[in-house]
């Protein structure tokens, strides 16, 4: 699985902890990383993902339908799942404020054996770390 | 004098601008069935 993940674009380093069942991925400084591709690569290597958390820095934008998105690259954004913390980000929509958040992009659905890794990932904000 | 100040400003700016870039900083996956 480690080799599978290290081959993905934008991945600088993969650290696997067998005891904790944790995989830490460090993205390249100047590369674009695709969390959906990492999920797929992990499943393809025969391992099931329970959850995928990220620490990301980006801007809050509103899409054409008025939904909040967290933009981490000019061409990469994740729809923000509404919760208490996401409400606090609404005033920053379409502003120049750069926000660092810890969030969850994937959680294994209960009872489902094979999750749909092709579905768009939604970002559930778990912590707002910094506003600049 | 003004040119020196401008050059210093540009130098400081070039140091801090890359750190303000938006990006995914870290990813952690919890996995099952790993041997």
Backbone of each chain as nested JSON, in Angstrom:
{
  "chains": [
    {"id": "A", "residues": [
      {"number": 1, "name": "UNK", "atoms": {"N": [0.827, -1.204, 0.0], "CA": [0.0, 0.0, 0.0], "C": [0.871, 1.268, 0.0]}},
      {"number": 2, "name": "UNK", "atoms": {"N": [1.978, 1.218, 0.763], "CA": [2.856, 2.391, 0.847], "C": [3.37, 2.772, -0.549]}},
      {"number": 3, "name": "UNK", "atoms": {"N": [3.776, 1.75, -1.315], "CA": [4.284, 2.031, -2.671], "C": [3.181, 2.582, -3.558]}},
      {"number": 4, "name": "UNK", "atoms": {"N": [1.969, 2.013, -3.409], "CA": [0.802, 2.481, -4.169], "C": [0.602, 3.98, -3.948]}},
      {"number": 5, "name": "UNK", "atoms": {"N": [0.655, 4.382, -2.68], "CA": [0.392, 5.775, -2.322], "C": [1.537, 6.692, -2.738]}},
      {"number": 6, "name": "UNK", "atoms": {"N": [2.764, 6.194, -2.598], "CA": [3.906, 7.044, -2.94], "C": [3.978, 7.346, -4.429]}},
      {"number": 7, "name": "UNK", "atoms": {"N": [3.315, 6.494, -5.23], "CA": [3.302, 6.716, -6.678], "C": [2.304, 7.799, -7.09]}},
      {"number": 8, "name": "UNK", "atoms": {"N": [1.409, 8.179, -6.184], "CA": [0.389, 9.191, -6.532], "C": [1.035, 10.567, -6.66]}},
      {"number": 9, "name": "UNK", "atoms": {"N": [0.49, 11.366, -7.57], "CA": [1.085, 12.691, -7.78], "C": [0.857, 13.586, -6.564]}},
      {"number": 10, "name": "UNK", "atoms": {"N": [1.864, 14.396, -6.26], "CA": [1.771, 15.345, -5.158], "C": [2.162, 14.775, -3.807]}},
      {"number": 11, "name": "UNK", "atoms": {"N": [2.519, 13.476, -3.766], "CA": [2.864, 12.844, -2.485], "C": [4.373, 12.919, -2.259]}},
      {"number": 12, "name": "UNK", "atoms": {"N": [4.77, 13.51, -1.122], "CA": [6.196, 13.607, -0.807], "C": [6.63, 12.422, 0.043]}},
      {"number": 13, "name": "UNK", "atoms": {"N": [5.8, 12.063, 1.027], "CA": [6.201, 10.995, 1.945], "C": [4.976, 10.27, 2.519]}},
      {"number": 14, "name": "UNK", "atoms": {"N": [5.129, 8.963, 2.73], "CA": [4.054, 8.166, 3.324], "C": [4.624, 7.45, 4.542]}},
      {"number": 15, "name": "UNK", "atoms": {"N": [3.933, 7.591, 5.673], "CA": [4.393, 6.959, 6.902], "C": [3.272, 6.051, 7.41]}},
      {"number": 16, "name": "UNK", "atoms": {"N": [3.544, 4.746, 7.477], "CA": [2.511, 3.787, 7.856], "C": [2.781, 3.269, 9.27]}},
      {"number": 17, "name": "UNK", "atoms": {"N": [1.754, 3.32, 10.116], "CA": [1.866, 2.764, 11.457], "C": [0.923, 1.561, 11.548]}},
      {"number": 18, "name": "UNK", "atoms": {"N": [1.502, 0.373, 11.551], "CA": [0.693, -0.857, 11.579], "C": [-0.059, -0.995, 12.908]}},
      {"number": 19, "name": "UNK", "atoms": {"N": [0.582, -0.585, 14.001], "CA": [-0.028, -0.745, 15.337], "C": [-1.286, 0.122, 15.462]}},
      {"number": 20, "name": "UNK", "atoms": {"N": [-1.174, 1.387, 15.049], "CA": [-2.315, 2.311, 15.19], "C": [-3.301, 2.218, 14.024]}},
      {"number": 21, "name": "UNK", "atoms": {"N": [-2.898, 1.564, 12.935], "CA": [-3.74, 1.547, 11.741], "C": [-3.836, 2.913, 11.106]}},
      {"number": 22, "name": "UNK", "atoms": {"N": [-2.737, 3.668, 11.179], "CA": [-2.733, 5.037, 10.664], "C": [-1.748, 5.185, 9.511]}},
      {"number": 23, "name": "UNK", "atoms": {"N": [-2.127, 5.985, 8.539], "CA": [-1.248, 6.299, 7.421], "C": [-1.143, 7.82, 7.341]}},
      {"number": 24, "name": "UNK", "atoms": {"N": [0.06, 8.324, 7.506], "CA": [0.291, 9.775, 7.443], "C": [0.904, 10.103, 6.089]}},
      {"number": 25, "name": "UNK", "atoms": {"N": [0.317, 11.052, 5.399], "CA": [0.806, 11.426, 4.071], "C": [1.227, 12.892, 4.088]}},
      {"number": 26, "name": "UNK", "atoms": {"N": [2.459, 13.12, 3.678], "CA": [2.956, 14.489, 3.583], "C": [2.957, 14.898, 2.117]}},
      {"number": 27, "name": "UNK", "atoms": {"N": [2.177, 15.917, 1.767], "CA": [2.151, 16.36, 0.362], "C": [3.422, 17.132, 0.002]}},
      {"number": 28, "name": "UNK", "atoms": {"N": [3.739, 17.143, -1.292], "CA": [4.862, 17.945, -1.777], "C": [4.497, 19.415, -1.62]}},
      {"number": 29, "name": "UNK", "atoms": {"N": [5.515, 20.232, -1.351], "CA": [5.298, 21.674, -1.152], "C": [4.637, 22.323, -2.375]}},
      {"number": 30, "name": "UNK", "atoms": {"N": [5.08, 21.917, -3.552], "CA": [4.618, 22.596, -4.769], "C": [3.715, 21.709, -5.631]}},
      {"number": 31, "name": "UNK", "atoms": {"N": [3.241, 20.612, -5.053], "CA": [2.441, 19.679, -5.868], "C": [0.979, 19.682, -5.475]}},
      {"number": 32, "name": "UNK", "atoms": {"N": [0.128, 19.276, -6.409], "CA": [-1.301, 19.166, -6.123], "C": [-1.598, 17.713, -5.756]}},
      {"number": 33, "name": "UNK", "atoms": {"N": [-2.233, 17.528, -4.622], "CA": [-2.548, 16.18, -4.172], "C": [-4.056, 15.961, -4.272]}},
      {"number": 34, "name": "UNK", "atoms": {"N": [-4.46, 14.772, -4.701], "CA": [-5.881, 14.456, -4.877], "C": [-6.304, 13.433, -3.83]}},
      {"number": 35, "name": "UNK", "atoms": {"N": [-6.998, 13.845, -2.76], "CA": [-7.405, 12.886, -1.73], "C": [-8.242, 11.724, -2.289]}},
      {"number": 36, "name": "UNK", "atoms": {"N": [-9.073, 11.997, -3.309], "CA": [-9.908, 10.935, -3.885], "C": [-9.03, 9.849, -4.521]}},
      {"number": 37, "name": "UNK", "atoms": {"N": [-7.924, 10.273, -5.143], "CA": [-6.996, 9.309, -5.742], "C": [-6.308, 8.464, -4.665]}},
      {"number": 38, "name": "UNK", "atoms": {"N": [-6.027, 9.1, -3.52], "CA": [-5.387, 8.367, -2.413], "C": [-6.337, 7.296, -1.868]}},
      {"number": 39, "name": "UNK", "atoms": {"N": [-7.621, 7.671, -1.762], "CA": [-8.625, 6.696, -1.297], "C": [-8.689, 5.502, -2.236]}},
      {"number": 40, "name": "UNK", "atoms": {"N": [-8.736, 5.803, -3.524], "CA": [-8.843, 4.752, -4.538], "C": [-7.599, 3.862, -4.516]}},
      {"number": 41, "name": "UNK", "atoms": {"N": [-6.43, 4.497, -4.419], "CA": [-5.179, 3.733, -4.412], "C": [-5.113, 2.821, -3.188]}},
      {"number": 42, "name": "UNK", "atoms": {"N": [-5.641, 3.302, -2.06], "CA": [-5.626, 2.492, -0.835], "C": [-6.552, 1.28, -0.999]}},
      {"number": 43, "name": "UNK", "atoms": {"N": [-7.758, 1.532, -1.537], "CA": [-8.692, 0.419, -1.757], "C": [-8.127, -0.577, -2.766]}},
      {"number": 44, "name": "UNK", "atoms": {"N": [-7.476, -0.051, -3.8], "CA": [-6.902, -0.925, -4.83], "C": [-5.809, -1.827, -4.264]}},
      {"number": 45, "name": "UNK", "atoms": {"N": [-5.19, -1.379, -3.155], "CA": [-4.142, -2.21, -2.556], "C": [-4.722, -3.177, -1.52]}},
      {"number": 46, "name": "UNK", "atoms": {"N": [-6.055, -3.217, -1.419], "CA": [-6.72, -4.201, -0.576], "C": [-6.93, -3.773, 0.873]}},
      {"number": 47, "name": "UNK", "atoms": {"N": [-6.792, -2.483, 1.139], "CA": [-6.967, -1.984, 2.5], "C": [-8.2, -1.088, 2.539]}},
      {"number": 48, "name": "UNK", "atoms": {"N": [-8.973, -1.216, 3.623], "CA": [-10.198, -0.436, 3.751], "C": [-9.928, 0.846, 4.554]}},
      {"number": 49, "name": "UNK", "atoms": {"N": [-10.418, 1.978, 4.064], "CA": [-10.201, 3.261, 4.743], "C": [-11.395, 3.561, 5.649]}},
      {"number": 50, "name": "UNK", "atoms": {"N": [-11.122, 3.807, 6.935], "CA": [-12.195, 4.147, 7.877], "C": [-12.459, 5.65, 7.849]}},
      {"number": 51, "name": "UNK", "atoms": {"N": [-11.405, 6.443, 7.729], "CA": [-11.567, 7.901, 7.701], "C": [-10.342, 8.554, 7.083]}},
      {"number": 52, "name": "UNK", "atoms": {"N": [-10.574, 9.708, 6.494], "CA": [-9.473, 10.484, 5.919], "C": [-9.605, 11.931, 6.396]}},
      {"number": 53, "name": "UNK", "atoms": {"N": [-8.614, 12.357, 7.166], "CA": [-8.602, 13.725, 7.708], "C": [-7.503, 14.537, 7.034]}},
      {"number": 54, "name": "UNK", "atoms": {"N": [-7.735, 15.837, 6.903], "CA": [-6.72, 16.698, 6.293], "C": [-6.511, 17.957, 7.137]}},
      {"number": 55, "name": "UNK", "atoms": {"N": [-5.325, 18.496, 7.017], "CA": [-5.073, 19.863, 7.483], "C": [-4.804, 20.649, 6.211]}},
      {"number": 56, "name": "UNK", "atoms": {"N": [-5.608, 21.654, 5.97], "CA": [-5.487, 22.39, 4.714], "C": [-5.58, 23.879, 4.951]}},
      {"number": 57, "name": "UNK", "atoms": {"N": [-4.939, 24.58, 4.03], "CA": [-4.934, 26.043, 4.083], "C": [-5.589, 26.52, 2.796]}},
      {"number": 58, "name": "UNK", "atoms": {"N": [-6.543, 27.407, 2.916], "CA": [-7.218, 27.854, 1.707], "C": [-8.192, 28.98, 1.978]}},
      {"number": 59, "name": "UNK", "atoms": {"N": [-9.027, 29.223, 0.981], "CA": [-10.0, 30.309, 1.086], "C": [-11.409, 29.741, 1.001]}},
      {"number": 60, "name": "UNK", "atoms": {"N": [-12.327, 30.436, 1.65], "CA": [-13.731, 30.028, 1.578], "C": [-14.379, 30.78, 0.423]}},
      {"number": 61, "name": "UNK", "atoms": {"N": [-15.017, 30.034, -0.472], "CA": [-15.7, 30.658, -1.604], "C": [-17.13, 30.124, -1.678]}},
      {"number": 62, "name": "UNK", "atoms": {"N": [-17.976, 30.871, -2.384], "CA": [-19.352, 30.401, -2.603], "C": [-19.467, 29.951, -4.038]}},
      {"number": 63, "name": "UNK", "atoms": {"N": [-20.034, 28.758, -4.27], "CA": [-20.194, 28.309, -5.652], "C": [-21.467, 28.918, -6.254]}},
      {"number": 64, "name": "UNK", "atoms": {"N": [-21.754, 28.551, -7.494], "CA": [-22.884, 29.162, -8.2], "C": [-24.225, 28.897, -7.517]}},
      {"number": 65, "name": "UNK", "atoms": {"N": [-24.301, 27.781, -6.753], "CA": [-25.572, 27.477, -6.08], "C": [-25.632, 28.071, -4.671]}},
      {"number": 66, "name": "UNK", "atoms": {"N": [-24.572, 28.779, -4.278], "CA": [-24.567, 29.413, -2.96], "C": [-23.963, 28.555, -1.864]}},
      {"number": 67, "name": "UNK", "atoms": {"N": [-23.503, 27.347, -2.213], "CA": [-22.884, 26.48, -1.204], "C": [-21.458, 26.94, -0.919]}},
      {"number": 68, "name": "UNK", "atoms": {"N": [-21.041, 26.739, 0.336], "CA": [-19.669, 27.11, 0.7], "C": [-18.693, 26.04, 0.228]}},
      {"number": 69, "name": "UNK", "atoms": {"N": [-17.571, 26.495, -0.3], "CA": [-16.506, 25.575, -0.71], "C": [-15.2, 26.037, -0.093]}},
      {"number": 70, "name": "UNK", "atoms": {"N": [-14.321, 25.079, 0.162], "CA": [-12.996, 25.41, 0.662], "C": [-12.013, 25.193, -0.486]}},
      {"number": 71, "name": "UNK", "atoms": {"N": [-11.43, 26.308, -0.938], "CA": [-10.564, 26.247, -2.116], "C": [-9.102, 26.153, -1.677]}},
      {"number": 72, "name": "UNK", "atoms": {"N": [-8.464, 25.031, -2.032], "CA": [-7.069, 24.821, -1.628], "C": [-6.087, 25.082, -2.771]}},
      {"number": 73, "name": "UNK", "atoms": {"N": [-6.595, 25.072, -3.986], "CA": [-5.793, 25.38, -5.182], "C": [-6.735, 26.143, -6.109]}},
      {"number": 74, "name": "UNK", "atoms": {"N": [-6.204, 26.88, -7.096], "CA": [-7.112, 27.593, -8.006], "C": [-8.126, 26.663, -8.681]}},
      {"number": 75, "name": "UNK", "atoms": {"N": [-7.733, 25.399, -8.899], "CA": [-8.655, 24.458, -9.553], "C": [-8.99, 23.259, -8.672]}},
      {"number": 76, "name": "UNK", "atoms": {"N": [-8.927, 23.456, -7.368], "CA": [-9.276, 22.363, -6.45], "C": [-10.028, 22.932, -5.247]}},
      {"number": 77, "name": "UNK", "atoms": {"N": [-11.289, 22.5, -5.107], "CA": [-12.1, 22.977, -3.988], "C": [-12.991, 21.84, -3.499]}},
      {"number": 78, "name": "UNK", "atoms": {"N": [-13.308, 21.861, -2.203], "CA": [-14.175, 20.846, -1.609], "C": [-15.399, 21.53, -1.033]}},
      {"number": 79, "name": "UNK", "atoms": {"N": [-16.566, 20.952, -1.295], "CA": [-17.804, 21.489, -0.716], "C": [-17.737, 21.289, 0.797]}},
      {"number": 80, "name": "UNK", "atoms": {"N": [-18.082, 22.338, 1.55], "CA": [-18.041, 22.257, 3.011], "C": [-19.366, 21.719, 3.523]}},
      {"number": 81, "name": "UNK", "atoms": {"N": [-19.306, 20.625, 4.298], "CA": [-20.522, 20.064, 4.899], "C": [-20.968, 21.002, 6.019]}},
      {"number": 82, "name": "UNK", "atoms": {"N": [-22.251, 21.396, 6.018], "CA": [-22.702, 22.356, 7.037], "C": [-22.619, 21.782, 8.455]}},
      {"number": 83, "name": "UNK", "atoms": {"N": [-22.005, 22.536, 9.354], "CA": [-22.027, 22.236, 10.789], "C": [-21.806, 23.55, 11.551]}},
      {"number": 84, "name": "UNK", "atoms": {"N": [-21.668, 23.479, 12.864], "CA": [-21.514, 24.703, 13.666], "C": [-20.276, 25.496, 13.251]}},
      {"number": 85, "name": "UNK", "atoms": {"N": [-19.168, 24.773, 12.992], "CA": [-17.918, 25.459, 12.636], "C": [-17.993, 26.096, 11.255]}},
      {"number": 86, "name": "UNK", "atoms": {"N": [-18.705, 25.437, 10.339], "CA": [-18.8, 25.991, 8.979], "C": [-19.59, 27.3, 8.972]}},
      {"number": 87, "name": "UNK", "atoms": {"N": [-20.541, 27.421, 9.914], "CA": [-21.318, 28.673, 10.0], "C": [-20.395, 29.853, 10.311]}},
      {"number": 88, "name": "UNK", "atoms": {"N": [-19.382, 29.593, 11.122], "CA": [-18.424, 30.636, 11.483], "C": [-17.545, 31.057, 10.317]}},
      {"number": 89, "name": "UNK", "atoms": {"N": [-17.513, 30.242, 9.268], "CA": [-16.679, 30.573, 8.103], "C": [-17.447, 31.382, 7.049]}},
      {"number": 90, "name": "UNK", "atoms": {"N": [-18.768, 31.412, 7.178], "CA": [-19.596, 32.113, 6.176], "C": [-19.19, 33.572, 5.95]}},
      {"number": 91, "name": "UNK", "atoms": {"N": [-18.876, 34.337, 7.026], "CA": [-18.48, 35.742, 6.794], "C": [-17.2, 35.88, 5.957]}},
      {"number": 92, "name": "UNK", "atoms": {"N": [-16.414, 34.825, 5.859], "CA": [-15.149, 34.905, 5.116], "C": [-15.296, 34.472, 3.653]}},
      {"number": 93, "name": "UNK", "atoms": {"N": [-16.522, 34.121, 3.257], "CA": [-16.747, 33.663, 1.875], "C": [-16.37, 34.751, 0.879]}},
      {"number": 94, "name": "UNK", "atoms": {"N": [-15.605, 34.345, -0.123], "CA": [-15.154, 35.242, -1.205], "C": [-14.296, 36.412, -0.695]}},
      {"number": 95, "name": "UNK", "atoms": {"N": [-13.702, 36.259, 0.487], "CA": [-12.775, 37.292, 0.987], "C": [-11.344, 36.801, 0.745]}},
      {"number": 96, "name": "UNK", "atoms": {"N": [-10.385, 37.675, 1.055], "CA": [-8.974, 37.309, 0.822], "C": [-8.374, 36.568, 2.017]}},
      {"number": 97, "name": "UNK", "atoms": {"N": [-9.185, 36.323, 3.036], "CA": [-8.669, 35.674, 4.248], "C": [-8.275, 34.229, 3.968]}},
      {"number": 98, "name": "UNK", "atoms": {"N": [-7.032, 33.91, 4.337], "CA": [-6.545, 32.526, 4.188], "C": [-6.749, 31.815, 5.524]}},
      {"number": 99, "name": "UNK", "atoms": {"N": [-7.435, 30.683, 5.471], "CA": [-7.827, 29.973, 6.688], "C": [-7.197, 28.581, 6.707]}},
      {"number": 100, "name": "UNK", "atoms": {"N": [-6.691, 28.208, 7.867], "CA": [-6.157, 26.851, 8.029], "C": [-7.163, 26.051, 8.847]}},
      {"number": 101, "name": "UNK", "atoms": {"N": [-7.582, 24.924, 8.296], "CA": [-8.568, 24.103, 9.001], "C": [-8.095, 22.651, 9.092]}},
      {"number": 102, "name": "UNK", "atoms": {"N": [-8.628, 21.946, 10.095], "CA": [-8.495, 20.488, 10.135], "C": [-9.881, 19.965, 9.846]}},
      {"number": 103, "name": "UNK", "atoms": {"N": [-9.973, 19.064, 8.915], "CA": [-11.295, 18.586, 8.542], "C": [-11.287, 17.138, 8.092]}},
      {"number": 104, "name": "UNK", "atoms": {"N": [-12.49, 16.601, 7.955], "CA": [-12.625, 15.211, 7.519], "C": [-13.226, 15.185, 6.112]}},
      {"number": 105, "name": "UNK", "atoms": {"N": [-12.522, 14.527, 5.211], "CA": [-12.995, 14.439, 3.823], "C": [-13.717, 13.129, 3.542]}},
      {"number": 106, "name": "UNK", "atoms": {"N": [-13.486, 12.151, 4.397], "CA": [-14.124, 10.853, 4.15], "C": [-14.3, 10.109, 5.46]}},
      {"number": 107, "name": "UNK", "atoms": {"N": [-15.467, 9.485, 5.593], "CA": [-15.7, 8.576, 6.709], "C": [-16.445, 7.378, 6.158]}},
      {"number": 108, "name": "UNK", "atoms": {"N": [-15.999, 6.199, 6.517], "CA": [-16.599, 4.979, 5.976], "C": [-18.076, 4.895, 6.373]}},
      {"number": 109, "name": "UNK", "atoms": {"N": [-18.956, 4.727, 5.389], "CA": [-20.382, 4.63, 5.719], "C": [-20.665, 3.37, 6.536]}},
      {"number": 110, "name": "UNK", "atoms": {"N": [-21.545, 3.501, 7.519], "CA": [-21.873, 2.359, 8.373], "C": [-22.644, 1.32, 7.564]}},
      {"number": 111, "name": "UNK", "atoms": {"N": [-22.208, 0.081, 7.682], "CA": [-22.937, -1.029, 7.052], "C": [-22.608, -1.268, 5.599]}},
      {"number": 112, "name": "UNK", "atoms": {"N": [-21.964, -0.326, 4.962], "CA": [-21.649, -0.51, 3.535], "C": [-20.313, -1.236, 3.398]}},
      {"number": 113, "name": "UNK", "atoms": {"N": [-20.308, -2.255, 2.56], "CA": [-19.064, -3.009, 2.405], "C": [-18.11, -2.3, 1.459]}},
      {"number": 114, "name": "UNK", "atoms": {"N": [-18.638, -1.874, 0.325], "CA": [-17.758, -1.217, -0.643], "C": [-18.213, 0.229, -0.849]}},
      {"number": 115, "name": "UNK", "atoms": {"N": [-17.464, 1.19, -0.352], "CA": [-17.866, 2.591, -0.509], "C": [-17.643, 3.091, -1.926]}},
      {"number": 116, "name": "UNK", "atoms": {"N": [-18.366, 4.153, -2.262], "CA": [-18.229, 4.747, -3.59], "C": [-17.092, 5.782, -3.548]}},
      {"number": 117, "name": "UNK", "atoms": {"N": [-15.923, 5.38, -4.05], "CA": [-14.763, 6.282, -3.997], "C": [-14.792, 7.317, -5.12]}},
      {"number": 118, "name": "UNK", "atoms": {"N": [-15.784, 7.194, -6.025], "CA": [-15.856, 8.161, -7.126], "C": [-16.737, 9.366, -6.774]}},
      {"number": 119, "name": "UNK", "atoms": {"N": [-17.485, 9.257, -5.676], "CA": [-18.356, 10.365, -5.261], "C": [-17.503, 11.55, -4.809]}},
      {"number": 120, "name": "UNK", "atoms": {"N": [-17.955, 12.807, -5.081], "CA": [-17.166, 13.969, -4.653], "C": [-17.037, 14.026, -3.128]}},
      {"number": 121, "name": "UNK", "atoms": {"N": [-15.858, 14.398, -2.67], "CA": [-15.6, 14.417, -1.232], "C": [-16.09, 15.733, -0.635]}},
      {"number": 122, "name": "UNK", "atoms": {"N": [-16.749, 15.634, 0.512], "CA": [-17.199, 16.824, 1.231], "C": [-16.324, 17.021, 2.452]}},
      {"number": 123, "name": "UNK", "atoms": {"N": [-16.031, 18.278, 2.738], "CA": [-15.157, 18.592, 3.871], "C": [-15.989, 18.95, 5.094]}},
      {"number": 124, "name": "UNK", "atoms": {"N": [-15.859, 18.125, 6.135], "CA": [-16.488, 18.451, 7.411], "C": [-15.438, 19.134, 8.279]}},
      {"number": 125, "name": "UNK", "atoms": {"N": [-15.696, 20.39, 8.624], "CA": [-14.717, 21.149, 9.408], "C": [-14.709, 20.623, 10.846]}},
      {"number": 126, "name": "UNK", "atoms": {"N": [-13.531, 20.228, 11.331], "CA": [-13.393, 19.745, 12.707], "C": [-12.758, 20.803, 13.612]}},
      {"number": 127, "name": "UNK", "atoms": {"N": [-11.927, 21.662, 12.995], "CA": [-11.241, 22.682, 13.775], "C": [-10.762, 23.81, 12.857]}},
      {"number": 128, "name": "UNK", "atoms": {"N": [-10.991, 25.037, 13.267], "CA": [-10.438, 26.176, 12.527], "C": [-9.169, 26.582, 13.274]}},
      {"number": 129, "name": "UNK", "atoms": {"N": [-8.014, 26.374, 12.612], "CA": [-6.743, 26.581, 13.324], "C": [-6.212, 28.008, 13.219]}},
      {"number": 130, "name": "UNK", "atoms": {"N": [-6.398, 28.624, 12.065], "CA": [-5.78, 29.947, 11.865], "C": [-6.547, 30.741, 10.806]}},
      {"number": 131, "name": "UNK", "atoms": {"N": [-6.633, 32.045, 11.014], "CA": [-7.202, 32.947, 9.986], "C": [-6.171, 34.035, 9.745]}},
      {"number": 132, "name": "UNK", "atoms": {"N": [-5.793, 34.206, 8.463], "CA": [-4.748, 35.206, 8.161], "C": [-5.253, 36.227, 7.156]}}
    ]},
    {"id": "B", "residues": [
      {"number": 1, "name": "UNK", "atoms": {"N": [18.046, 55.786, -0.837], "CA": [17.477, 55.313, 0.429], "C": [16.132, 54.613, 0.186]}},
      {"number": 2, "name": "UNK", "atoms": {"N": [15.301, 55.258, -0.635], "CA": [14.005, 54.674, -0.936], "C": [14.136, 53.357, -1.687]}},
      {"number": 3, "name": "UNK", "atoms": {"N": [15.134, 53.307, -2.578], "CA": [15.367, 52.074, -3.343], "C": [15.772, 50.928, -2.422]}},
      {"number": 4, "name": "UNK", "atoms": {"N": [16.588, 51.271, -1.428], "CA": [17.023, 50.253, -0.458], "C": [15.815, 49.705, 0.307]}},
      {"number": 5, "name": "UNK", "atoms": {"N": [14.958, 50.62, 0.713], "CA": [13.766, 50.219, 1.469], "C": [12.858, 49.339, 0.608]}},
      {"number": 6, "name": "UNK", "atoms": {"N": [12.732, 49.709, -0.671], "CA": [11.893, 48.94, -1.595], "C": [12.467, 47.537, -1.817]}},
      {"number": 7, "name": "UNK", "atoms": {"N": [13.804, 47.48, -1.971], "CA": [14.47, 46.192, -2.181], "C": [14.286, 45.292, -0.968]}},
      {"number": 8, "name": "UNK", "atoms": {"N": [14.381, 45.899, 0.213], "CA": [14.208, 45.138, 1.457], "C": [12.781, 44.613, 1.564]}},
      {"number": 9, "name": "UNK", "atoms": {"N": [11.822, 45.456, 1.169], "CA": [10.409, 45.077, 1.207], "C": [10.141, 43.887, 0.269]}},
      {"number": 10, "name": "UNK", "atoms": {"N": [10.73, 43.951, -0.924], "CA": [10.559, 42.867, -1.896], "C": [11.174, 41.571, -1.382]}},
      {"number": 11, "name": "UNK", "atoms": {"N": [12.331, 41.693, -0.743], "CA": [13.016, 40.51, -0.206], "C": [12.177, 39.852, 0.881]}},
      {"number": 12, "name": "UNK", "atoms": {"N": [11.658, 40.678, 1.796], "CA": [10.826, 40.155, 2.886], "C": [9.554, 39.538, 2.311]}},
      {"number": 13, "name": "UNK", "atoms": {"N": [8.979, 40.216, 1.318], "CA": [7.76, 39.71, 0.671], "C": [7.975, 38.371, 0.022]}},
      {"number": 14, "name": "UNK", "atoms": {"N": [9.119, 38.194, -0.652], "CA": [9.391, 36.933, -1.353], "C": [9.577, 35.787, -0.377]}},
      {"number": 15, "name": "UNK", "atoms": {"N": [9.98, 36.111, 0.86], "CA": [10.146, 35.06, 1.878], "C": [8.785, 34.604, 2.377]}},
      {"number": 16, "name": "UNK", "atoms": {"N": [7.874, 35.563, 2.58], "CA": [6.591, 35.219, 3.199], "C": [5.508, 34.767, 2.22]}},
      {"number": 17, "name": "UNK", "atoms": {"N": [5.569, 35.205, 0.983], "CA": [4.501, 34.866, 0.036], "C": [4.325, 33.357, -0.154]}},
      {"number": 18, "name": "UNK", "atoms": {"N": [5.391, 32.538, -0.349], "CA": [5.172, 31.113, -0.528], "C": [4.47, 30.462, 0.656]}},
      {"number": 19, "name": "UNK", "atoms": {"N": [4.712, 30.978, 1.879], "CA": [4.084, 30.391, 3.058], "C": [2.597, 30.702, 3.123]}},
      {"number": 20, "name": "UNK", "atoms": {"N": [2.142, 31.711, 2.376], "CA": [0.732, 32.066, 2.404], "C": [-0.073, 31.318, 1.345]}},
      {"number": 21, "name": "UNK", "atoms": {"N": [0.616, 30.479, 0.575], "CA": [-0.087, 29.738, -0.474], "C": [-1.092, 28.766, 0.141]}},
      {"number": 22, "name": "UNK", "atoms": {"N": [-2.226, 28.659, -0.524], "CA": [-3.227, 27.703, -0.084], "C": [-2.816, 26.316, -0.543]}},
      {"number": 23, "name": "UNK", "atoms": {"N": [-2.989, 25.348, 0.305], "CA": [-2.722, 23.972, -0.106], "C": [-3.066, 22.992, 1.016]}},
      {"number": 24, "name": "UNK", "atoms": {"N": [-3.097, 21.706, 0.652], "CA": [-3.284, 20.671, 1.656], "C": [-1.932, 20.461, 2.324]}},
      {"number": 25, "name": "UNK", "atoms": {"N": [-1.914, 20.593, 3.64], "CA": [-0.639, 20.524, 4.371], "C": [-0.336, 19.116, 4.871]}},
      {"number": 26, "name": "UNK", "atoms": {"N": [-1.396, 18.369, 5.199], "CA": [-1.168, 17.06, 5.82], "C": [-2.415, 16.195, 5.636]}},
      {"number": 27, "name": "UNK", "atoms": {"N": [-2.203, 14.906, 5.454], "CA": [-3.332, 13.972, 5.329], "C": [-3.094, 12.796, 6.268]}},
      {"number": 28, "name": "UNK", "atoms": {"N": [-4.163, 12.407, 6.961], "CA": [-4.057, 11.238, 7.835], "C": [-5.219, 10.299, 7.525]}},
      {"number": 29, "name": "UNK", "atoms": {"N": [-4.91, 9.041, 7.271], "CA": [-5.965, 8.053, 7.01], "C": [-5.968, 7.023, 8.126]}},
      {"number": 30, "name": "UNK", "atoms": {"N": [-7.17, 6.681, 8.576], "CA": [-7.298, 5.542, 9.488], "C": [-7.764, 4.368, 8.636]}},
      {"number": 31, "name": "UNK", "atoms": {"N": [-7.026, 3.267, 8.713], "CA": [-7.307, 2.152, 7.818], "C": [-7.616, 0.877, 8.597]}},
      {"number": 32, "name": "UNK", "atoms": {"N": [-8.282, -0.039, 7.899], "CA": [-8.639, -1.334, 8.495], "C": [-8.134, -2.435, 7.575]}},
      {"number": 33, "name": "UNK", "atoms": {"N": [-7.761, -3.541, 8.168], "CA": [-7.352, -4.701, 7.364], "C": [-5.933, -4.604, 6.831]}},
      {"number": 34, "name": "UNK", "atoms": {"N": [-5.119, -3.783, 7.501], "CA": [-3.734, -3.638, 7.058], "C": [-2.879, -4.668, 7.8]}},
      {"number": 35, "name": "UNK", "atoms": {"N": [-2.045, -5.413, 7.076], "CA": [-1.193, -6.425, 7.722], "C": [0.273, -6.144, 7.423]}}
    ]}
  ]
}
